[in-house]
């Protein structure tokens, strides 16, 4: 008797569900992507108990007729691909035809859909079709998923708390809104609307809702292109940063993706402006010919393969660097606003029975009794605060909700102009130079400032081809593996410009008989070993990265140290040196060279209004 047999359709659907539907957020992702492919302009997602109890996705897309609604629950049935050639030219979010059958195999699913001519109602109960009838419903699709993993306890026990599961869904919806700003999204949890966008295409507006006014105001728009790729998006000023890489949002042809290589290119662009172990907020949207992209890597479609990835990474790094250089601002010192003291009015105890009245909120904010309207007006446009709708009011709105971005007053704080107007006052703790300008108090880190100046001076010298070398009485010897030894000429092609050329020595060593003059203040053997290690890992030599670390170290050693008294003339010279820098606001290690405490902040601290 044969040991091999064909699995049932229901079991294969459950296996596929393990890849597509790991948690409630997977259902939301797959269904929202289907809504996007259907041409929806409004997508509403209702979540109950973190999506474990119930998820409802409603859209105003093209909908389906009765036949298509049935076919949608068959595995590998899709309207998005018709031939083998189209697999390598995918222009839709979905294409596998696995989402709906996989979801229906592990949950109770109700589908209401209409193409504007006929409506269909289907109910699936863990893989079996229970209801199939016509219905009246508006054009579009509504998918109601409940009882997720109830009949698969091994999968159910791996779900986490409702708050965690909802946080994953909320994060996904935020990313979806950033990648499709022209679609109006609405997310509610247990009947309460928690996130909605206007669908007017304004990414800054979405950033304002996600992270607040400061992030939206400090968003720098960028755009770049080459023969194969076009990129655009927003890079937040480096003075606003985070502790993880979690805040870099990447889309390729509007598809949400994850890519370590692209994240690294963004970090390289920020490396001159960001302290160690801090990460930027970036929204990066990439467009390319779909034939250069392979999205058929994993069923969850987060991973992609990209042809000509090197050119894409270079474009990202160059474009973001240029945007940051053109729009950098000084770091401002500000203190969080003090919250009003809240008093709780004690409940009065009566010695006789009284008629119970509906309870009211008895908290009274000091000086703000019966305060209803909220209007922010700090040199910016008024922001209207919208009252949340109750669960019974949740409908697709006729008019989009708008969230105006408050505009900052333009200040002249870019490049050398900022430092031309500084008046040196004194030195603090033999470490900081205190200055003033029309904005307020300016504090300069004397070591970081000099480090920046020396770094740019050294960098300019090393941009020119090195012709001055010094022969060594004793050559530098490096132990290497056979694959490095076999490719030493390839390495020399990339390093000869900087005055470094290796020679083979025996069967396991490379030697250096002469060094460039700039090599004197460097840990020579360690630098060369790092260079070769990088080549082994990447089959390339990134002299720019290795040189940056080396020059930063040289600049640090040659700069004014902390705890050193300076004369007035020396302090003025530090400011003059900063004026000559192309990027004077951060030292080579990413720390700020200057911070500003505005006159308004000083007045608040001294309680002068």
Buried (B, 14 or more C-beta within 10 A) or exposed (E): EEEEEEEEEEEBBBEBBEBBBBBBBBBBBBBBBBBBBBEBBBBBBBBBBBBBBBBBBBBBBBBBBBEBBBBBBEBEBBBBBEEEEBEEEBEBBBBBBBBBBBBBBBBBBBBBBBBEEBBBBBBBBBBEEEEEEEEEBBBBBBBBBBBBBBBBEEBBEEBEEBEEBBBBBBEBBBBBBBBBBEBBBBBBBBEEBBBBBBBBEBBBBBBBBBBEBBBBBBBBEBEBEBEBBEBBBBBBBBBBBBEEBEBBBBBBBBBBBEBEEBBBBBBBBBBBBBEEEBBBBBBBBBBBEBEBBBBBEEBBBBEBEBEBBEBBBEBBBBBBBEBBBEBBBBBBBEEEEEEEEEEEEEEEEEEEEEEEEEEEEEEBEEEEEEEEEEEEEEEBEEBEEEEEBEEEEBEBBEEEBEBEBBEBEEBEBBBEEBBEBBEBBEBEEEBBBBBBBEBBBBBBBBBBBBBBBBBBBBBEEBEEEBEEBEEEEEBBEBEBEEEBBEBBEBBBEBBEEBBBBBEBBEEEBBBBBBBBEBBEBBEBEEBBBBBBEBBEEEEEBBBEBBBBBBBBBBBBEBBBEEEEEBEEEBBBBBBEBBBEBEBBBBBBBBBBBBBBBBBBBEEBEEEEE
